[in-house]
Amino acid sequence: MKLNDSAYDVLKWIALIALNAIGVCYKTLAAVWGWPFGEQVLETCTAMALCLGTLIGISTAQYYKDRE
């Protein structure tokens, strides 16, 4: 499956910025306001960011390999 450039850019932004920012923000606010599952939300966002980032990295490596 090949992604177009805009889909790739969106997924990369989600993996590198959005998931991490959401996780840290929720964990911080959970500590301040007593919201539940702060640590679990942070760890889930981190795991999802790592997985998505890895898949994007593999896809990028394959793309450049195919261009050779």
PDB file of N, CA, C and O in Angstrom:
ATOM      1  N   MET A   1       0.841  -1.181   0.000  1.00  0.00           N
ATOM      2  CA  MET A   1       0.000   0.000   0.000  1.00  0.00           C
ATOM      3  C   MET A   1       0.884   1.241   0.000  1.00  0.00           C
ATOM      4  O   MET A   1       1.814   1.352   0.800  1.00  0.00           O
ATOM      5  N   LYS A   2       0.594   2.151  -0.883  1.00  0.00           N
ATOM      6  CA  LYS A   2       1.369   3.384  -0.964  1.00  0.00           C
ATOM      7  C   LYS A   2       0.509   4.551  -0.507  1.00  0.00           C
ATOM      8  O   LYS A   2      -0.681   4.635  -0.810  1.00  0.00           O
ATOM      9  N   LEU A   3       1.146   5.442   0.228  1.00  0.00           N
ATOM     10  CA  LEU A   3       0.466   6.635   0.709  1.00  0.00           C
ATOM     11  C   LEU A   3       0.816   7.810  -0.182  1.00  0.00           C
ATOM     12  O   LEU A   3       1.935   7.913  -0.685  1.00  0.00           O
ATOM     13  N   ASN A   4      -0.160   8.699  -0.374  1.00  0.00           N
ATOM     14  CA  ASN A   4       0.187   9.928  -1.067  1.00  0.00           C
ATOM     15  C   ASN A   4       0.907  10.851  -0.086  1.00  0.00           C
ATOM     16  O   ASN A   4       0.917  10.601   1.119  1.00  0.00           O
ATOM     17  N   ASP A   5       1.501  11.905  -0.603  1.00  0.00           N
ATOM     18  CA  ASP A   5       2.325  12.781   0.234  1.00  0.00           C
ATOM     19  C   ASP A   5       1.549  13.412   1.383  1.00  0.00           C
ATOM     20  O   ASP A   5       2.069  13.516   2.494  1.00  0.00           O
ATOM     21  N   SER A   6       0.321  13.832   1.133  1.00  0.00           N
ATOM     22  CA  SER A   6      -0.431  14.502   2.195  1.00  0.00           C
ATOM     23  C   SER A   6      -0.816  13.523   3.303  1.00  0.00           C
ATOM     24  O   SER A   6      -0.785  13.896   4.476  1.00  0.00           O
ATOM     25  N   ALA A   7      -1.175  12.294   2.970  1.00  0.00           N
ATOM     26  CA  ALA A   7      -1.492  11.292   3.987  1.00  0.00           C
ATOM     27  C   ALA A   7      -0.247  10.964   4.805  1.00  0.00           C
ATOM     28  O   ALA A   7      -0.323  10.821   6.026  1.00  0.00           O
ATOM     29  N   TYR A   8       0.880  10.846   4.145  1.00  0.00           N
ATOM     30  CA  TYR A   8       2.151  10.583   4.827  1.00  0.00           C
ATOM     31  C   TYR A   8       2.470  11.712   5.807  1.00  0.00           C
ATOM     32  O   TYR A   8       2.845  11.464   6.953  1.00  0.00           O
ATOM     33  N   ASP A   9       2.318  12.946   5.348  1.00  0.00           N
ATOM     34  CA  ASP A   9       2.619  14.095   6.211  1.00  0.00           C
ATOM     35  C   ASP A   9       1.713  14.143   7.432  1.00  0.00           C
ATOM     36  O   ASP A   9       2.170  14.460   8.530  1.00  0.00           O
ATOM     37  N   VAL A  10       0.433  13.830   7.253  1.00  0.00           N
ATOM     38  CA  VAL A  10      -0.509  13.829   8.377  1.00  0.00           C
ATOM     39  C   VAL A  10      -0.143  12.730   9.376  1.00  0.00           C
ATOM     40  O   VAL A  10      -0.097  12.983  10.580  1.00  0.00           O
ATOM     41  N   LEU A  11       0.114  11.529   8.895  1.00  0.00           N
ATOM     42  CA  LEU A  11       0.482  10.435   9.789  1.00  0.00           C
ATOM     43  C   LEU A  11       1.787  10.719  10.530  1.00  0.00           C
ATOM     44  O   LEU A  11       1.923  10.398  11.710  1.00  0.00           O
ATOM     45  N   LYS A  12       2.733  11.317   9.832  1.00  0.00           N
ATOM     46  CA  LYS A  12       4.009  11.659  10.466  1.00  0.00           C
ATOM     47  C   LYS A  12       3.784  12.697  11.564  1.00  0.00           C
ATOM     48  O   LYS A  12       4.358  12.575  12.646  1.00  0.00           O
ATOM     49  N   TRP A  13       2.970  13.705  11.310  1.00  0.00           N
ATOM     50  CA  TRP A  13       2.661  14.738  12.306  1.00  0.00           C
ATOM     51  C   TRP A  13       1.966  14.119  13.516  1.00  0.00           C
ATOM     52  O   TRP A  13       2.275  14.465  14.657  1.00  0.00           O
ATOM     53  N   ILE A  14       1.029  13.206  13.269  1.00  0.00           N
ATOM     54  CA  ILE A  14       0.336  12.527  14.372  1.00  0.00           C
ATOM     55  C   ILE A  14       1.333  11.749  15.220  1.00  0.00           C
ATOM     56  O   ILE A  14       1.297  11.823  16.449  1.00  0.00           O
ATOM     57  N   ALA A  15       2.232  10.998  14.564  1.00  0.00           N
ATOM     58  CA  ALA A  15       3.184  10.153  15.288  1.00  0.00           C
ATOM     59  C   ALA A  15       4.221  10.966  16.049  1.00  0.00           C
ATOM     60  O   ALA A  15       4.556  10.635  17.187  1.00  0.00           O
ATOM     61  N   LEU A  16       4.730  12.022  15.436  1.00  0.00           N
ATOM     62  CA  LEU A  16       5.829  12.762  16.038  1.00  0.00           C
ATOM     63  C   LEU A  16       5.381  13.850  17.014  1.00  0.00           C
ATOM     64  O   LEU A  16       6.105  14.166  17.958  1.00  0.00           O
ATOM     65  N   ILE A  17       4.212  14.419  16.800  1.00  0.00           N
ATOM     66  CA  ILE A  17       3.809  15.570  17.602  1.00  0.00           C
ATOM     67  C   ILE A  17       2.507  15.341  18.359  1.00  0.00           C
ATOM     68  O   ILE A  17       2.480  15.439  19.586  1.00  0.00           O
ATOM     69  N   ALA A  18       1.438  15.041  17.650  1.00  0.00           N
ATOM     70  CA  ALA A  18       0.104  15.052  18.254  1.00  0.00           C
ATOM     71  C   ALA A  18      -0.066  14.044  19.384  1.00  0.00           C
ATOM     72  O   ALA A  18      -0.518  14.411  20.469  1.00  0.00           O
ATOM     73  N   LEU A  19       0.285  12.787  19.152  1.00  0.00           N
ATOM     74  CA  LEU A  19       0.073  11.769  20.186  1.00  0.00           C
ATOM     75  C   LEU A  19       0.883  12.063  21.445  1.00  0.00           C
ATOM     76  O   LEU A  19       0.388  11.893  22.560  1.00  0.00           O
ATOM     77  N   ASN A  20       2.119  12.499  21.269  1.00  0.00           N
ATOM     78  CA  ASN A  20       2.940  12.822  22.428  1.00  0.00           C
ATOM     79  C   ASN A  20       2.400  14.033  23.177  1.00  0.00           C
ATOM     80  O   ASN A  20       2.366  14.037  24.408  1.00  0.00           O
ATOM     81  N   ALA A  21       1.981  15.054  22.448  1.00  0.00           N
ATOM     82  CA  ALA A  21       1.441  16.248  23.089  1.00  0.00           C
ATOM     83  C   ALA A  21       0.152  15.940  23.841  1.00  0.00           C
ATOM     84  O   ALA A  21      -0.044  16.422  24.957  1.00  0.00           O
ATOM     85  N   ILE A  22      -0.713  15.156  23.252  1.00  0.00           N
ATOM     86  CA  ILE A  22      -1.971  14.784  23.901  1.00  0.00           C
ATOM     87  C   ILE A  22      -1.701  13.980  25.166  1.00  0.00           C
ATOM     88  O   ILE A  22      -2.312  14.227  26.206  1.00  0.00           O
ATOM     89  N   GLY A  23      -0.792  13.023  25.079  1.00  0.00           N
ATOM     90  CA  GLY A  23      -0.478  12.196  26.243  1.00  0.00           C
ATOM     91  C   GLY A  23       0.077  12.997  27.404  1.00  0.00           C
ATOM     92  O   GLY A  23      -0.367  12.837  28.541  1.00  0.00           O
ATOM     93  N   VAL A  24       1.049  13.860  27.126  1.00  0.00           N
ATOM     94  CA  VAL A  24       1.655  14.667  28.188  1.00  0.00           C
ATOM     95  C   VAL A  24       0.641  15.661  28.747  1.00  0.00           C
ATOM     96  O   VAL A  24       0.575  15.862  29.960  1.00  0.00           O
ATOM     97  N   CYS A  25      -0.133  16.271  27.887  1.00  0.00           N
ATOM     98  CA  CYS A  25      -1.149  17.224  28.338  1.00  0.00           C
ATOM     99  C   CYS A  25      -2.158  16.546  29.257  1.00  0.00           C
ATOM    100  O   CYS A  25      -2.479  17.074  30.322  1.00  0.00           O
ATOM    101  N   TYR A  26      -2.654  15.390  28.858  1.00  0.00           N
ATOM    102  CA  TYR A  26      -3.648  14.698  29.685  1.00  0.00           C
ATOM    103  C   TYR A  26      -3.045  14.279  31.025  1.00  0.00           C
ATOM    104  O   TYR A  26      -3.669  14.456  32.071  1.00  0.00           O
ATOM    105  N   LYS A  27      -1.843  13.728  30.992  1.00  0.00           N
ATOM    106  CA  LYS A  27      -1.207  13.294  32.246  1.00  0.00           C
ATOM    107  C   LYS A  27      -1.018  14.468  33.196  1.00  0.00           C
ATOM    108  O   LYS A  27      -1.271  14.344  34.394  1.00  0.00           O
ATOM    109  N   THR A  28      -0.582  15.589  32.678  1.00  0.00           N
ATOM    110  CA  THR A  28      -0.377  16.777  33.506  1.00  0.00           C
ATOM    111  C   THR A  28      -1.697  17.283  34.082  1.00  0.00           C
ATOM    112  O   THR A  28      -1.791  17.572  35.274  1.00  0.00           O
ATOM    113  N   LEU A  29      -2.702  17.386  33.239  1.00  0.00           N
ATOM    114  CA  LEU A  29      -4.009  17.859  33.715  1.00  0.00           C
ATOM    115  C   LEU A  29      -4.661  16.853  34.661  1.00  0.00           C
ATOM    116  O   LEU A  29      -5.380  17.244  35.580  1.00  0.00           O
ATOM    117  N   ALA A  30      -4.419  15.579  34.445  1.00  0.00           N
ATOM    118  CA  ALA A  30      -4.967  14.556  35.338  1.00  0.00           C
ATOM    119  C   ALA A  30      -4.397  14.716  36.741  1.00  0.00           C
ATOM    120  O   ALA A  30      -5.107  14.542  37.731  1.00  0.00           O
ATOM    121  N   ALA A  31      -3.107  15.050  36.822  1.00  0.00           N
ATOM    122  CA  ALA A  31      -2.492  15.259  38.133  1.00  0.00           C
ATOM    123  C   ALA A  31      -3.052  16.504  38.811  1.00  0.00           C
ATOM    124  O   ALA A  31      -3.244  16.514  40.027  1.00  0.00           O
ATOM    125  N   VAL A  32      -3.313  17.538  38.045  1.00  0.00           N
ATOM    126  CA  VAL A  32      -3.828  18.798  38.607  1.00  0.00           C
ATOM    127  C   VAL A  32      -5.294  18.670  39.007  1.00  0.00           C
ATOM    128  O   VAL A  32      -5.681  19.122  40.084  1.00  0.00           O
ATOM    129  N   TRP A  33      -6.101  18.067  38.163  1.00  0.00           N
ATOM    130  CA  TRP A  33      -7.549  18.046  38.354  1.00  0.00           C
ATOM    131  C   TRP A  33      -8.092  16.721  38.894  1.00  0.00           C
ATOM    132  O   TRP A  33      -9.296  16.588  39.113  1.00  0.00           O
ATOM    133  N   GLY A  34      -7.229  15.763  39.104  1.00  0.00           N
ATOM    134  CA  GLY A  34      -7.682  14.482  39.637  1.00  0.00           C
ATOM    135  C   GLY A  34      -8.422  13.615  38.637  1.00  0.00           C
ATOM    136  O   GLY A  34      -9.264  12.800  39.014  1.00  0.00           O
ATOM    137  N   TRP A  35      -8.106  13.790  37.353  1.00  0.00           N
ATOM    138  CA  TRP A  35      -8.727  12.960  36.327  1.00  0.00           C
ATOM    139  C   TRP A  35      -8.157  11.549  36.413  1.00  0.00           C
ATOM    140  O   TRP A  35      -7.026  11.358  36.859  1.00  0.00           O
ATOM    141  N   PRO A  36      -8.941  10.563  35.987  1.00  0.00           N
ATOM    142  CA  PRO A  36      -8.473   9.173  36.090  1.00  0.00           C
ATOM    143  C   PRO A  36      -7.523   8.777  34.951  1.00  0.00           C
ATOM    144  O   PRO A  36      -7.516   9.379  33.877  1.00  0.00           O
ATOM    145  N   PHE A  37      -6.739   7.763  35.225  1.00  0.00           N
ATOM    146  CA  PHE A  37      -5.937   7.060  34.216  1.00  0.00           C
ATOM    147  C   PHE A  37      -4.893   7.926  33.514  1.00  0.00           C
ATOM    148  O   PHE A  37      -4.610   7.704  32.336  1.00  0.00           O
ATOM    149  N   GLY A  38      -4.326   8.890  34.198  1.00  0.00           N
ATOM    150  CA  GLY A  38      -3.324   9.765  33.582  1.00  0.00           C
ATOM    151  C   GLY A  38      -2.133   9.000  33.039  1.00  0.00           C
ATOM    152  O   GLY A  38      -1.724   9.209  31.897  1.00  0.00           O
ATOM    153  N   GLU A  39      -1.577   8.117  33.850  1.00  0.00           N
ATOM    154  CA  GLU A  39      -0.411   7.346  33.430  1.00  0.00           C
ATOM    155  C   GLU A  39      -0.758   6.406  32.273  1.00  0.00           C
ATOM    156  O   GLU A  39       0.034   6.245  31.344  1.00  0.00           O
ATOM    157  N   GLN A  40      -1.921   5.796  32.327  1.00  0.00           N
ATOM    158  CA  GLN A  40      -2.328   4.858  31.270  1.00  0.00           C
ATOM    159  C   GLN A  40      -2.548   5.582  29.936  1.00  0.00           C
ATOM    160  O   GLN A  40      -2.186   5.063  28.880  1.00  0.00           O
ATOM    161  N   VAL A  41      -3.133   6.763  29.986  1.00  0.00           N
ATOM    162  CA  VAL A  41      -3.346   7.529  28.752  1.00  0.00           C
ATOM    163  C   VAL A  41      -2.003   7.920  28.151  1.00  0.00           C
ATOM    164  O   VAL A  41      -1.800   7.791  26.943  1.00  0.00           O
ATOM    165  N   LEU A  42      -1.087   8.398  28.988  1.00  0.00           N
ATOM    166  CA  LEU A  42       0.243   8.768  28.499  1.00  0.00           C
ATOM    167  C   LEU A  42       0.946   7.569  27.877  1.00  0.00           C
ATOM    168  O   LEU A  42       1.498   7.680  26.783  1.00  0.00           O
ATOM    169  N   GLU A  43       0.934   6.437  28.549  1.00  0.00           N
ATOM    170  CA  GLU A  43       1.610   5.247  28.021  1.00  0.00           C
ATOM    171  C   GLU A  43       0.961   4.752  26.733  1.00  0.00           C
ATOM    172  O   GLU A  43       1.656   4.288  25.830  1.00  0.00           O
ATOM    173  N   THR A  44      -0.354   4.846  26.640  1.00  0.00           N
ATOM    174  CA  THR A  44      -1.054   4.447  25.416  1.00  0.00           C
ATOM    175  C   THR A  44      -0.669   5.344  24.254  1.00  0.00           C
ATOM    176  O   THR A  44      -0.382   4.856  23.162  1.00  0.00           O
ATOM    177  N   CYS A  45      -0.660   6.656  24.478  1.00  0.00           N
ATOM    178  CA  CYS A  45      -0.273   7.591  23.425  1.00  0.00           C
ATOM    179  C   CYS A  45       1.171   7.361  22.990  1.00  0.00           C
ATOM    180  O   CYS A  45       1.479   7.410  21.799  1.00  0.00           O
ATOM    181  N   THR A  46       2.047   7.114  23.948  1.00  0.00           N
ATOM    182  CA  THR A  46       3.449   6.855  23.633  1.00  0.00           C
ATOM    183  C   THR A  46       3.603   5.582  22.809  1.00  0.00           C
ATOM    184  O   THR A  46       4.353   5.557  21.833  1.00  0.00           O
ATOM    185  N   ALA A  47       2.899   4.534  23.197  1.00  0.00           N
ATOM    186  CA  ALA A  47       2.970   3.270  22.453  1.00  0.00           C
ATOM    187  C   ALA A  47       2.433   3.434  21.036  1.00  0.00           C
ATOM    188  O   ALA A  47       3.011   2.907  20.086  1.00  0.00           O
ATOM    189  N   MET A  48       1.336   4.158  20.893  1.00  0.00           N
ATOM    190  CA  MET A  48       0.763   4.377  19.563  1.00  0.00           C
ATOM    191  C   MET A  48       1.698   5.211  18.693  1.00  0.00           C
ATOM    192  O   MET A  48       1.853   4.933  17.503  1.00  0.00           O
ATOM    193  N   ALA A  49       2.326   6.236  19.284  1.00  0.00           N
ATOM    194  CA  ALA A  49       3.265   7.070  18.537  1.00  0.00           C
ATOM    195  C   ALA A  49       4.466   6.250  18.076  1.00  0.00           C
ATOM    196  O   ALA A  49       4.917   6.383  16.938  1.00  0.00           O
ATOM    197  N   LEU A  50       4.978   5.408  18.959  1.00  0.00           N
ATOM    198  CA  LEU A  50       6.122   4.561  18.607  1.00  0.00           C
ATOM    199  C   LEU A  50       5.765   3.589  17.492  1.00  0.00           C
ATOM    200  O   LEU A  50       6.530   3.429  16.541  1.00  0.00           O
ATOM    201  N   CYS A  51       4.627   2.949  17.599  1.00  0.00           N
ATOM    202  CA  CYS A  51       4.195   1.992  16.580  1.00  0.00           C
ATOM    203  C   CYS A  51       4.000   2.678  15.228  1.00  0.00           C
ATOM    204  O   CYS A  51       4.500   2.204  14.208  1.00  0.00           O
ATOM    205  N   LEU A  52       3.278   3.788  15.226  1.00  0.00           N
ATOM    206  CA  LEU A  52       3.022   4.510  13.981  1.00  0.00           C
ATOM    207  C   LEU A  52       4.317   5.048  13.386  1.00  0.00           C
ATOM    208  O   LEU A  52       4.525   4.974  12.175  1.00  0.00           O
ATOM    209  N   GLY A  53       5.185   5.590  14.233  1.00  0.00           N
ATOM    210  CA  GLY A  53       6.472   6.090  13.754  1.00  0.00           C
ATOM    211  C   GLY A  53       7.322   4.995  13.146  1.00  0.00           C
ATOM    212  O   GLY A  53       7.984   5.216  12.132  1.00  0.00           O
ATOM    213  N   THR A  54       7.315   3.813  13.753  1.00  0.00           N
ATOM    214  CA  THR A  54       8.060   2.681  13.224  1.00  0.00           C
ATOM    215  C   THR A  54       7.520   2.260  11.866  1.00  0.00           C
ATOM    216  O   THR A  54       8.292   2.025  10.936  1.00  0.00           O
ATOM    217  N   LEU A  55       6.212   2.166  11.746  1.00  0.00           N
ATOM    218  CA  LEU A  55       5.604   1.785  10.467  1.00  0.00           C
ATOM    219  C   LEU A  55       5.912   2.808   9.381  1.00  0.00           C
ATOM    220  O   LEU A  55       6.165   2.439   8.234  1.00  0.00           O
ATOM    221  N   ILE A  56       5.891   4.090   9.733  1.00  0.00           N
ATOM    222  CA  ILE A  56       6.228   5.141   8.767  1.00  0.00           C
ATOM    223  C   ILE A  56       7.690   5.018   8.361  1.00  0.00           C
ATOM    224  O   ILE A  56       8.024   5.169   7.186  1.00  0.00           O
ATOM    225  N   GLY A  57       8.559   4.745   9.324  1.00  0.00           N
ATOM    226  CA  GLY A  57       9.984   4.579   9.017  1.00  0.00           C
ATOM    227  C   GLY A  57      10.236   3.409   8.089  1.00  0.00           C
ATOM    228  O   GLY A  57      11.038   3.514   7.161  1.00  0.00           O
ATOM    229  N   ILE A  58       9.565   2.305   8.327  1.00  0.00           N
ATOM    230  CA  ILE A  58       9.691   1.134   7.457  1.00  0.00           C
ATOM    231  C   ILE A  58       9.186   1.462   6.058  1.00  0.00           C
ATOM    232  O   ILE A  58       9.812   1.095   5.064  1.00  0.00           O
ATOM    233  N   SER A  59       8.062   2.147   5.984  1.00  0.00           N
ATOM    234  CA  SER A  59       7.497   2.542   4.695  1.00  0.00           C
ATOM    235  C   SER A  59       8.441   3.462   3.937  1.00  0.00           C
ATOM    236  O   SER A  59       8.613   3.324   2.726  1.00  0.00           O
ATOM    237  N   THR A  60       9.050   4.401   4.650  1.00  0.00           N
ATOM    238  CA  THR A  60       9.990   5.330   4.014  1.00  0.00           C
ATOM    239  C   THR A  60      11.217   4.594   3.500  1.00  0.00           C
ATOM    240  O   THR A  60      11.676   4.859   2.389  1.00  0.00           O
ATOM    241  N   ALA A  61      11.750   3.680   4.289  1.00  0.00           N
ATOM    242  CA  ALA A  61      12.913   2.901   3.860  1.00  0.00           C
ATOM    243  C   ALA A  61      12.577   2.084   2.622  1.00  0.00           C
ATOM    244  O   ALA A  61      13.382   2.007   1.694  1.00  0.00           O
ATOM    245  N   GLN A  62      11.398   1.475   2.597  1.00  0.00           N
ATOM    246  CA  GLN A  62      10.978   0.694   1.432  1.00  0.00           C
ATOM    247  C   GLN A  62      10.819   1.571   0.205  1.00  0.00           C
ATOM    248  O   GLN A  62      11.187   1.172  -0.900  1.00  0.00           O
ATOM    249  N   TYR A  63      10.271   2.767   0.395  1.00  0.00           N
ATOM    250  CA  TYR A  63      10.091   3.712  -0.711  1.00  0.00           C
ATOM    251  C   TYR A  63      11.439   4.044  -1.358  1.00  0.00           C
ATOM    252  O   TYR A  63      11.578   4.001  -2.581  1.00  0.00           O
ATOM    253  N   TYR A  64      12.425   4.373  -0.526  1.00  0.00           N
ATOM    254  CA  TYR A  64      13.731   4.725  -1.069  1.00  0.00           C
ATOM    255  C   TYR A  64      14.457   3.511  -1.651  1.00  0.00           C
ATOM    256  O   TYR A  64      15.228   3.652  -2.600  1.00  0.00           O
ATOM    257  N   LYS A  65      14.224   2.343  -1.104  1.00  0.00           N
ATOM    258  CA  LYS A  65      14.817   1.127  -1.660  1.00  0.00           C
ATOM    259  C   LYS A  65      14.260   0.847  -3.048  1.00  0.00           C
ATOM    260  O   LYS A  65      14.997   0.465  -3.958  1.00  0.00           O
ATOM    261  N   ASP A  66      12.934   1.044  -3.207  1.00  0.00           N
ATOM    262  CA  ASP A  66      12.286   0.811  -4.508  1.00  0.00           C
ATOM    263  C   ASP A  66      12.731   1.806  -5.563  1.00  0.00           C
ATOM    264  O   ASP A  66      12.665   1.504  -6.755  1.00  0.00           O
ATOM    265  N   ARG A  67      13.183   2.981  -5.157  1.00  0.00           N
ATOM    266  CA  ARG A  67      13.615   4.017  -6.106  1.00  0.00           C
ATOM    267  C   ARG A  67      15.004   3.760  -6.650  1.00  0.00           C
ATOM    268  O   ARG A  67      15.396   4.363  -7.649  1.00  0.00           O
ATOM    269  N   GLU A  68      15.762   2.870  -6.010  1.00  0.00           N
ATOM    270  CA  GLU A  68      17.140   2.593  -6.468  1.00  0.00           C
ATOM    271  C   GLU A  68      17.161   1.811  -7.731  1.00  0.00           C
ATOM    272  O   GLU A  68      18.235   1.498  -8.245  1.00  0.00           O
TER     273      GLU A  68
END
